[in-house]
């Protein structure tokens, strides 16, 4: 039967779901067919059982009709928009971090690339901010980090990007390509202002995320997960066991 070829694929899709060992049927008289597949790191055993080996789960009770809910009061719609950010943060011992950012303003004016004096990897965890007009800006951000000291110590180091100098003080940016429309950089400035006002919090959150990631890596290295064998058991339902959905008949009006 062609559907049997789908069973190993379904079992692999559910490889992380482990059934209670007590629920596995071990009586040989109730096993019609058993096939074992070697997955490399574990075994997959698929077994077809006799009709009496597994019971059909009972149907859920009918849902009682819910009383009509009173209409909700009208709420004011909140304006939302997206700020799409991607780029690289460059770090070097004794120097402040600098970020090369590609920003896609809404409205189709084309991407804008700029250098920023802010460490944008700290801002990557900020999901949304609200501007002075009440509009919520949701950030879609992907930032990579480059250690210039480690990069320059390689046998074939890549060319160091020409990082501009920035004055001391609040975080700012310097556009190197693209022509943003009027007001298009306002969301960028919104996040930079938040960066200045919450720098200590952002640094603490970044260090906490890095420490948690290092802890998980060390734990997985010290205690690598042991793959468990997979058991999939099934039986073919008889036609009379298949419950068809009820259909509602309506009487046409005259």
N, C-alpha and C positions, 0 to 999 in steps of 0.2 A: 504494500500500500504506500502510495507516494507520501502521505502525511507522516509516515514513520521516519523519513529522512529529515524532517524538520525537528524531530525530538532532540537530537544532540545539539542543534543550534539553540533551541530554547533552553536546554540545560546549561549551556555555556553562558547564555544571557542572564541566568539566575544563579551563577556560580557562587555569589556572595550570600545567598539565602540558604541557611542550614536548617534542615528539618530536625525535629526531635527524633533521636535514635529509636525511641520506643514506638514510634509510628511507622517504622519500616517493617514491611511484611517479610518474614524470613521463612515461612512455611513453604517448602519446595512444591507441595501439591497445588499451591495457589499461584505459582509462577509459570506462565505459559512460555515466555521467551525471555532470555536474558542476554544482553550484549554489552561487552566492556570495551571502552575506547581508552587508549593511552594518550593522555594530553601532554605528556612530557614531565610535568611536575606533579601530576595527580592522575587518578583513574576516574573515568566517568562510566557508571553502570546504569543502563536503561533497561527496565524490566516491564513487560506487559503482564498484568495480573488477570486472574479469573474474575468474572462478574461479581462473585460473592466476597472477593477479597477487600474491596473498598466500597463503602456505602456512599450513596449520593447525599451530599449535604442538604439539610432541610431548607426549604424556601424561606426567605426572610418574611416576617409578619407584614401584613399590608400596612401601608403608611396611613395613619389617621389623617383626615383632612384638617388642615390648620385654619384657625379662625382668621378672618380677614384682618390685616394689620392696618392701623390708621395711617393715612398718608404722612410721610415725613415732611417736616418743614423745609422749605427751599433753603439751600445753602449757597453762599457766594462761591462761584467757581474760582479756584486758585490758578493763576497763570504759571505754567511750567515751560522750561526750555532746557536744552542740552548744551553742554560745553564739551567738545571732543578734543582731547589732549593726548598727544603721544610724543615720546622723545627719549632723550638720554641725559642722565646726570653724570657729570665728570667730577671725580674726586682725586685729590693729590695731597700728600702729607704737607701740612703747614699752609695750605691754601684753602680758601672757602670753596664750597661746592658750587658748580655752575651747571645750568641746565639748557640744553638745546631742544627747543620745543617746536612741534608742528601743531598748529591750531586750525581747526576747520570752523570758521564762523557760520552761523545759520544765515540763510538768505542766498547761498550760492555765489558768494563773492570770491571764492577760491581760497585755498589754504594759505596760511601765514606762518612763516618760520621766524622764530626769534630766539635770541639768547636771553636768559633770565638770571639775575643774581640770586634767585631763590633756589633752594634745593627742592625741586618739584617732587622727588620721591617721598618727601614728607607729606606733601599735599595729596599724594595718590590715594590715601585712605579717607579723604574728605569726600563724602558721597554727594552732598548737596549743600548749597548756601542760598540765603534769601537776600535779595538786594533791597535797596531803600524803597522801591515801589511795591514790594511784596511779591515780586516774581521769584519763583524757586528755580535755581539753576542746578541741574543734576549733572554731575561730572562723569564722563566716560573717559577713563584715564589708563594709559599703559606706559609705564616708565621703566627703562633699564638703567643699570648703573655700571660705570666703567671706572676701574682703579687705574689711573694713569701711571702710578709708580710700578705696579705689577705689569702693566702693558708695555712700558718702556724697557723692562728688564728681559723681555723675550728676545729670542735670536733674530726674529724678523718682526719688529714692532710696526704697527700701523702708524700712519702719519698722524701726528698730534693735531687735533682741530685747533684753528686759530681762535682761542677764547678771548673775547674782548675784556677790557677792564671796566669795572663799575665803581662808582663813588660809594663811600661808606654811607650807611643810613638805611632807609627803608628799601624793601625789595622793589626792583624795577625790571624793565625789559628793553631789549634793543632789536628791532625788526631788521632782518637781513634779506628777506624775500617776501613778496606778496604785497598787495595794496588793500588793506582792510577798509571797508566802508565806515562812514562816520558812526561812532558808537559801537563798532564791532568788537573793540578791545575792552569794553566795559566789564564783561564777565571775567576776563583775565585779571583785570585790576581788582575785581571783587575778591578773587582767590588770593591774590598777592597781599591785599590788605588783611585778610584773615591770617595769612602766613605771618605777617609782622606782629599781629596782635596776640597770636596763640603759638608762637614759635616753641616755647618751652614744652607746651602740651604736645605739639606735633612731634618733637624730638623724643619725648618719653614714650609716646605711642609707637613710634618707629622702632625704638630700641626694644620695646616689649614684643612687637611682632617678630623682630629678628631673633630675639632670645627664644621665643616659642618655636620658631621654625628650626633653630639649631637643636633645641631639645628633642623635637620630633625626629629629626634626622639621626641624632645620636641614639635615641631609643630604638628606632628601626634597625640601626646598624648593630646594636648590642643584642637585640632580640628580634631577629628577622622573622616575619610570619611564616608558619609552616603550612603549606597548602594542604587542604583536606580533600579526601576523595568525595566525589559527588554521586549521590544515588537519586535516580528519577524513576518513580513507579507510577504506572497509569493503567487504566482499564478502559475498554470500549463500552460506551453506554448503549443499552438497548433502545430501540425506537420509542417504546412506551415510557422510558425514563426521561426522555427529552421533553421539557416543559416549554410549550410555545407561548410567546407573550400574548396576553389577552388583547383582543381588538374591540374597540368600542364601535357599535353600530349606531348609526344615526338615522332617524326617520326623516326623509325629505319633507319639507313643508310645502303645503299647497300654495 
